[in-house]
């Protein structure tokens, strides 16, 4: 029986692989206008509007009815579906997916990635490799629930202002990272965004981020994703220029992704991130 993988549009995967997934988009509200993430607004267009907008864009999750409609179309040929979502701790998307899946017993299996963006992306890319190897949806969902514990996503942010405005971090955390010139380093802990460190400027931030990555011991047999927010990958290029061997060894796959609009709303421009699996 064929297995299909559904992801929501907050999950960033390699552009070369994106058409291998079914994607359900979230909605973005910018300057009083509504857009469908990745459908009626590209990431470039979003970041241009973000730089001009005086108000922070807002986002909304798909309804359970929208998920049910997608599940119907994906399973009508007898296929099973493994649905992977953004962490339930930061979005209600998982809950909507779970409610809809109840109407498709034995056909749809939902997994909370307990991560965001690239972190969920490396899980999705692993899932694709398992489907290519013939894994069924129930088996795949069980594997992802185990593997997500080894997933690591670390990012260097240019500012915490967008996360604070969006209510994704506390005012205390924002204040701690808001000193002039400080570049906060964030990660995902327990399915939530947490500040893990900070540096005085971008170059030092890159070195600290690379050190944290090394301390987590990358499993080089599994996918690695690099990502950036905004219109330029220059901050990510700075990270790689500072690398003295962390990523020089061959891995199964290393890809670079422009992080999408929904996560970009909260990260703001100029952020970079790396996602991988610990050994």
C-alpha angles and dihedrals in degrees: 000000000000119000123212126195121221121194131175120241094255088070109092118208134168111292088230090061103036096097089058090070132067105234127200111198130223121220125250125203113204124175092337095313127109122225135179109236111252092353110068094012126042122212091250092053090047095052091048089054092045091058091052100039119099091200126058112252115244129219135208131198126238115265122247087249090058090051091047091054091052093046089052092055094044096049101039090094092053096265125143121228132218107197117198120191142185114270114295088223093068104031140028090226093102091053092051090049093048093050092050093046091059088076091057105055113183091008107068125045118187125207126191103217091204085214141076140234110334092011091061087038095064088049090052092049091050089050090054091053090052093049088051087054091053103262117161123228098255092049092045094050091052091050093050092051089056097040095049088073088066095047116114128187121179127178141185111216127202091212141357092216096100094048089050094049091048092050093240094126132029123260088244092057091045091051091050090055098035100084111128111275095007116135111205122217113214136184141169118268122175090350093304135099113259133180108239102175147330141224135203097239141001099269092051088044090056091051092049092047091051090050091052090050091051091050089057093056109226119236098228093196091070133063123285122199129195120196143180137189125222131030100302134060091202094111089053090049088055089055092052092045088057092049114110098186110321093115101019094095116085117263130185090259137350118186137171121226135188100229111240133250102264095054090036089060090064099033097047123208123313099038123132130193143181126205127192143136124267118235 
